[in-house]
């Protein structure tokens, strides 16, 4: 059947008594019809069957004749049937319809009970970069569907220079409810905090946890003692774990010792527990120490809380911190080991006592060779611990895996021409330029780069490595290509 015969068939079917056949005919006309058939589709907008009206909207969108569809589609966007409104709003966007009447029609759909229609309305308004109804648009920040509130937030941002939009977002941040108010508070820049101060203080006791979280987040940046007092008071009465976690983090960051009692109270909560542990690590070490020791050894607490406790013990840095953390370095739980390593890293950064350095170095280098889940975390804890270098060099020669070898190479300074060990490190870097593991080759190049930058001259033996470095500039790894190119540039500036 040719196209003309198909069109003739669809035209006959569009008047059939059965709604399903009329609807199918209108869809067909939209697919293969011509501009003159827009009249048939437009007339079907008054059909008593919703399925036919929806098909008429779909057909008009497909036919691509904007002047034929504008008036009809605006009418159908206000139809009682949600599927008709959905099809009509999609068609209006597809045809690129604009102007005040279309904008008003889309604006009305912002409050539509069907979330698909709300999405279509936002897409239509976004196509023209206009907010439509600013009150309805801001209210969509509280929509339960992420596809709706996400689009609403994006459109508000695009229209942020519109005074009406700015005023409505500010009003929502002050007086809105639930998720809409929380998102408005999150979206507004920090410079607006002063204007919102009174409403933020009352927001600390808002029925919505999301509002309380956002109100507290902003208030932590207000340098007023009375505001900090309000935050501390809110923490004492807070019952929601996510809100409590935010308050604990913020007040601990401000160095407020009043978090101690609340932190102890929240330690057993799986959500707020990690924040409670970190807060205890940030306050007076003498007060927090017994609670942290107890939490680390308490197997009834969640692993995340115990891991945060281990890291907090490192932050607190009490006299027994090293020995307590070393006793948990081989804990069977990956999460807890990660926290222990973080705690040890902090202790190393802050400076170990002379009698602690070798035990920590030995324990961490053994751990580097055996814990493949935390290779680079262990490496970070070892960074700067010179007592570990002899064992690190042995790993650089006989590592059990490519990742461990790369980590070991990254810990070798190789930048002191007067140090015989450093000169051996350079030879290690040169040998590893051909290693099959990309991380190893990468760390070898970085090691040679460290020497060149520190010594101000090419490393010994680099003249024989130029060909290998040139080959690495064509490596499949982007970072390795960049590092090799950078090193060759350094070598070219000095005598070879």
N, C-alpha and C positions, 0 to 999 in steps of 0.2 A: 504494500500500500504506500503510495507516494505521500509527500508532505501535504499537498493540497487535499488529497482524499482524507488524510488524518484530521486536518483542520475542519473539513466539512463534517466528519464524524463527530468531532468534539462539539461543534456548534449544535448539531442535532441533540447530542446527549445532554448539553447544558440546559435543555428544557424538559428533560425526562422527569416523570413523576417521582422517581426514587431519589432521595437526597444523596445517597452514596454515589450514584451514577452521575448526578449533576456535579458533585464535588470532584470526582475523578476527571470529568471533562474539563472543568475549570483549571485544574492543575496541568492537564495536557496542553491547554491553550496557552498557559503561561510559559510552558517549556518551548513550544514550536510556533506559537502564534505570531502575528505581526501587529504593528501599532494600531491598525484599524480594529483589532479585536479587543482593545482595551475597554471599549464601550460595553461589551458583553460582560466582562469581568466586573466593571464598575456597577452595572445594574444588579449583579448578583449580590452586592453588598446589602441589599434589602431582603435577601432570601430568609424565610422563616427558620431554616435549619442552620444551627451554629456551624456544623461541619462544612456547609456550602459557603458561608460567609468567611470562614477561615481559609478555605481553598481559594476564594476570590482574592483575599489579601495576599496569599502566597503567590498566586498567579500574577498579580500586579507587580509584585516585587521582582519576579523572574522576567516579566515582559520588558521591563526597563524603560517605561515611558513615564517619567516623573509628572509631567503636566496632566496626565490622565488619572494618576493615582492619588494626588495630594488631598483633594477634598474628601474622597472616599476613605482613604486610609486614616485621616484624622477622625472621621466618624467611627470607623471600626476600632480605633484605639480606645474609644470609650464604650465598647460593646460590653454587654452583661456577661458574655462567656469569656473565661480567661484564655482559652486557646485562640480565640479570635483576636483578643488584645495582643497576645504574644506574636501571632503571625503578622498582624498589622504593624506592630512596632519594629519588627525585624525588617519588613518590607520598606518602611519609611526610611530606616537607616541605609538600607541597601540602595535605595533610589537617591540618597543624598538630599532628602527633603529638608528644607530649612525655613526660616521665617518665624514671625511671632506666633502664628497659629500652631505650627508644628512644635515649637518650643513649649508652648502652654500645654499641648497634649502630652508631651514627654514629661513635663513637670508634674502633671496630675498622676502619671503612672509611677512616680517615685514612691507614692504611698499605696501602691497596689498590693492586695493581699497575696498575689502569686509572685514568688521570688524570681521566677524566670522573667516575668514582665518588668520587675524592678531592675533586673540586670540589663534588659533591653533598653529601658528608659535611660539608665546611666550611660550605656554605650552610645545611644543617640545624642544625648547632651554632650558627651565627651567628643563626639565627632565634630561638633561646632565650638567646643571649648566654652560652653556657657553653663551656669549652675542651675538654671531653671528656677525652682522654688528653693531658696537657700535654707529655709526652716526645715523643709522635708528632706533636703539633701544632708544637712547636718544630723538630723535624726537617724539617718541610715548608718551613721557610725556605730549605732547600737544594734544593727541588724544581726541576727544569729548566723546568717550565712556569710562566710568569709568572702565569697565571690561578690557579694553585695557591698559589705562595708569596706572591702579593699578598694573597689572601684569608686565608692563615695569618697574615701580619703584621698585617692589620686585626683579626682575631679576638684575637690576642695583645694588641694595643693596647687593645681593648675590655675584656679581662679582666685588664688590667695591675694592678689592685688586689688580685688573688688572690695570696696569698703563694706558692702553689705555682707559679704562672705566673712570678712575678718570679724565684724561685729557679731555675727551669728555663732561663729566658732568660739569667740570669747564668752558669749552668753551661755553656750552649752558647757564650756569649761567651768563656769561659775554655778549654773543652776540646772544643768542637765542631769540625767539619771543614768545609772548603770554604765554599761559598756560605752555608750555615746559620750558620756562625760569623761570617762577614763581615756578614750582615744583622743578626745579634744585636748586634754591635759598633756598627753604624750606628744601630740603634734605641735602644739604651740612652742615657739622658741623660748629659751631660758629668759630672755629679756622681758618676757611678759609676767614673770613670777611676782614681781612687786605689785602689779595691778591685781593679781589674783590672791594676794596674801591672806586676806580675811577668809575667803572661801576655801583656801587650802587648809587653813587651821580647822575649820568645821569639817572639811573633807576627811580629816583623820578619823572621824567617827561616822562616816557615811555608811549606809547599809550595804553598799557594794564593796567587796574586797578589792576589786580592780581599781575603784576610785581611791580607796585608802592607800593602795600601793603607789599610785601616781602622785597623790598629794604628798606623801612622805618623800618620794624621790625628788620632788622639786624643793621641798622644805630643807632638805639636807644641804642645799647650796645657799641658804639664807643665814648669814653670820649674825644672828641675834640670839642672845642667851635665852630669852623667853621662848623663842621658837624651839630651841633644843630641849628646853624643859617640857614643852608640849609633846615633842616626839618621845621623850623618855616616859612621860605619863601615858601616852598612847600604847607604848610597848607593854607597860605593866598590866593593862586591861585587855590587850589584844588576844583573841581566841582563834584566829584563822592562821594556819601555819605559814602560808605563803606571804601574808602580810607581816607576820612576826619575823620571818626570815629577812625580808627587806629592811625592817626596822633594826634588826640586829646588825646587819651589814653596815647600814648607814651610821648608826650611833657608834659602832666600834671604829669605823673610819674616822669619826670625829674625836676619838679617844675618850669617849664618855664611859667612865667606870660603872655607871648605873646599869649597864647592860648585864652585869654579872649574874644577879639573881634571876633575871628573865632567861638568860642563856642556860643556866643550870636547869631551869624548869622545862626548857624546850629541847634539851639534849636527846631525850628519848623519842622525839617525834621524827619519823623518817623524812619528812619534808624540810622542817626547820632545823633539824639536828645538825647538819653540816655547817649552816650559818652560825648556829649557837656555838659550835666548837671553835670556829674561826674567830668569833667575837671574844671568846675566853682567851684565845692566844694573843689578842691585841690589848687586853687590859692588864692590870697589875699581875705580874707573874706569880708573886707569892700567894695571892688570893686564888688564882685560877689553877695553879699547879695540881693540887689534889684532885680537882674535878677532872682535869685532862688525863691524869694518870689512870683514874678510875674508869673513864670512858674508853680509853684505848684498850684496856684489858677486859672490858665488859662485852662478852660475845653475844649478848642479847640485843645490842645496838646494831643498827644497819651498817653494812660495810662502808657506805658513803660517809656516814657520821664518824666512824672510826678512822677512816682515811683522812678526813678533815681534821680530826683530833691529832693525828700524827703530824700533819703539816703544822698545826697550831703549836704543838710542843716544840717544833723547830723554831717557830717564830718567837715563842716565849723564851727559849734559850736558857732554861734552868740548868743547874749544875749536873743533874742526872739525865738531861735530855738525850745526849749521845748514846748512853748505855741503854736507855729505855727503847730508843728507836732501833738500835742495832739488834735488839732481841726480837724485833718483829720484821727484820729485813727479809726473812725467808718465809713469811706467812703464806699459807696456801692460797689466800684470796688475792687475786690480781689488783683489785681496787685498793685494798689495804696496803699492799706493797708500794703502789704508786704514791699513796699519801706519805708513807715512811720515807721514800726517796725524796719527795718534795721537802719534807722536814729536814732531812740530812743536807740537802742542797742549801737550804737557808742557813743552817749552822755553819757549813763550809764558807759560804759567802760572808757571814758575819765574823768569821775567825774562830777556829778551834783552839782549845788550850793545847799546850805542847804535848801533854801526855795522851791527848785524844787523836792526834793527827795520824799516827801510824795505824792504830786499830781501825779507824774509819777508812783509811786508804786501802788496807788489806781486805777489809770486808767488801768494799765497793768494787774493787777490781775483780775479786772472786765472783761477785754478783754480776758484773758486766759480762763475764764469760758464760754464765749459766742461765740468766733470766732473759730469754729472747722476747718476752712480752714488753719489757721495759728497757731495751737497750739504750735508747737515747735519753731516757730519763736518768738512767744510771750514769751515763756519760756526763750529763749536765751537773749531777751531784759531784762528780770527780773534778770538774773544771776548776783549775786553780790550786788543786791539792798536790803540791810538788812531791810529797812523800809517796805518791802512787806511781810516779814516772817509771821506776824500774820495772814494775809489773806491767804497766801500760806498754812499755817497749817490747816486753816479751809477747804480749798479745798482738802487737803490731807485726811480729814475726810469725806467730803461730796461732792466730785467732781461729776459733771453731766455726766461724761463719763470716760471710762478706759484710754483714751489718756490723758485727763486733769489730772486725778489722777496720772498717770505715770510722767507727766511733773512736777506736784507739788512735788512728792517724790524726783525727781532728784534735786530740788532746796533746799532741806533740808540737811544741812551739817551733823548734827548728829554726830559730832566728838569732842565735848567738854564735857568731863565727869563732869566738874564742873557746867555746865549749865543745869538747870532743864528742860528747853525747849528741849535741845538736847536729854536728857534721854527719854522724851516723844516721840521724833522723832524716837528713836530706837524701842520703842514699836509699833509705826506706821509701821515701816519696817517689824517687826516680824509678825504683823497681816496680812500684805499683801503678805506674802510668798505663801498663798493659793488662791490668787485672780484668778478669771477665765481669766483675761486678761494677756497675755504674757508680754507686756511692763511694766505692774504694777509689776509683779513678778520679772522681770529683774531689775527694778529700786530699788525694795526693797532689793535685794541681793547686789546691788552696794552701797546702803546706809549703810548696815551693814559692807561692806568691808571698806568704808571710816572710819567708827568709829574704826574698828579694827586696821587699819594702823595708824591712828592718835593717838589713845590712847595707842597702844602697848599692848593691852589686849582684850580679847573677850568682846563683848557688853553684858550688863546685860540681862539675859533671853535667851542667845544664847544656853545654855545647853539644854533647852527644845526644841529648834528649830533644833537640829542636824538631827533628823529623816526627817523633812521636807526638809532640805537642801540636804540630801542624795537622797531624791526622785527627787529633781530638777536636780541632776546630770544625770538623765535619761530622762529629759524633751525632747520634740520633737524639741525645739528651740536650735540650736547649740550655740548661744551666751549665752543663759541662762545656758546651761550645763557647758560651760566654766567658767562662772562667779561663779556658785555654787561650782564647783570643786576648783576653786581658793580660795574662801572664806573658804571652809572646810580645805584647806591646811594651811591657816593663823590661823584658830582656833586651829588646832592641834599643833601649835608651842607654844601656851600659856596655862596657867592653866585654867581648867574648873571647 
